[in-house]
Amino acid sequence: MENQHMITVAALGPDSGEMLTMGALSAMKQAEALVLRTARHGAVKTIEQAGLTYQTLDALYDLCEDFDELCERAAQALIAKAKTVGSLCYAVSEPGSDATVRALAAALPQDIGMRVIGGVSLAACAACAVIPFGVDAENLRTVTALSTQEMRVQADCPQVITEIDSRYMASDVKLWLTDLFDDEMTVYFLENAAQAGVPAKPILLCDLDRQAHYDHRTAVLVPRVSVYERSRANYEDFVEVISRLRAPGGCPWDRAQTFHTLRQYMIEEACEAAEAMDRDDPMKIADELGDVLLQVVLNSCIGAEHRDFTDRDVTSMATRKMITRHEHVFGKAKAGDAQAVVSVWENAKKKERGEQSALERVLDVPSSLPALMRGQKIIRRQWQANGETHSLEEVRAGALEAMRALAEENAGEEALGAALENLCAMAHAMDLDAEIALRSAITRRIDRIRQAQQSRKEC
């Protein structure tokens, strides 16, 4: 069905009449009616000089309780206006980032068409302002100051943060940027990026919230900084470094590694991370987790070189697994407590793998796990696969019988193994962790030895 009415959204550009394009002005002139989002824009004077009459949505600002209501009412007002004329032009600063334009597009009825005419952006002005300083603004990323709360900072491309309208907002942006950038790096401050030909002001990042003036036209441009020039790094930076080590001319040791040669390091690093967790040392945990991540990224790099898989396959599989196995968060399943979550998780795994026999399930348990951990996991999977339930009394009786056999005079390794196996079953029945329990007991023994030695020294 052909549209009976047409809404043209035109970009006014930054808050300056000098940035209004001929295309946008032509669209305003050709429309039967012109609506501005607000009359508080630098291009309004140019529009009036062109002899154009217009309406605005300024009255809605006082009528609406929040921004969502403003956008909804703005969309309905524009649709109602469009139905009274053949063509309507709606002018905003930047259509691509304007919430009222998104609301309008979502609410359009079938008999009203829509087209959008772009224009000069505040980010483009900021990019031009840093050219005299030799800053490369190619592949510029644009972020509004408010949206930094929902985004992670990047460093592999230049970025401009716009709408820094207060000192408090500047402080938030500074903290966001220091997640990856050093306090003493140079950034480029624009008090009014909408002013044509305005020069940028080089400042230190730590001084971003110490400038004289801020408003909705204030922006800061952050140049791209290589990972080799920063003290902090993100995941992509880490992948870049490891890829360079594996590349021709990189590190001979890293280039020589394979899945098989790295296997032992994966186990060692995981154990060292677990030890740091036991000691409750936050920075040591972070350090050891970095070593575990090194193994993940290095193995992913090898996989990519052999065209087997990439780090994106690793993160995609892990992400998909977390989504599908947390149906109580992302789906319709219900789980009111941790125990119910375990049931949801197991049901999700069953859907992924299909029906598996008890043997298939226990063979999936890695043989490289510590024996107690492996034993308890195999018992749990066997019982789940067979639908077995065992009372604590029943399991305790089996453990006592195994201990009596171990106490016999000629008991050997087999009896010891049976006793340990029954203790693993008992740990599962009691909802305890046999591996952690033994580690804790060993730690207590070491503490007793240390105390005894200290006592002897004091004597």
Secondary structure, 3 states (H helix, E strand, C coil): CCCCEEEEEEECCCCCHHHCCHHHHHHHHHCCEEEECCCCCCCHHHHHHCCCCCEECHHHHHHCCCHHHHHHHHHHHHHHHHCCCCEEEEEECCHHHCHHHHHHHHHCCCCEEEEEECCCCHHHHHHHHCHHHCCCCCCCEEEEHHHHHHCCCCCCCCEEEECCCCHHHHHHHHHHHCCCCCCCCEEEEECCCCCCCCCCEEEEHHHHHHCCCCCCCCEEEECCCCHHHCCCCCHHHHHHHHHHHHCCCCCHHHHHCCHHHHHHHHHHHHHHHHHHHHCCCHHHHHHHHHHHHHHHHHHHHHHHHCCCCCHHHHHHHHHHHHHHHCHHHHCCCCCCCHHHHHHHHHHHHHHHHCCCCHHHHHHCCCCCCCHHHHHHHHHHHHHHHHCCCCCHHHHHHHHHHHHHHHHCCCCCHHHHHHHHHHHHHHHHHCCCCHHHHHHHHHHHHHHHHHHHHHHHHHC
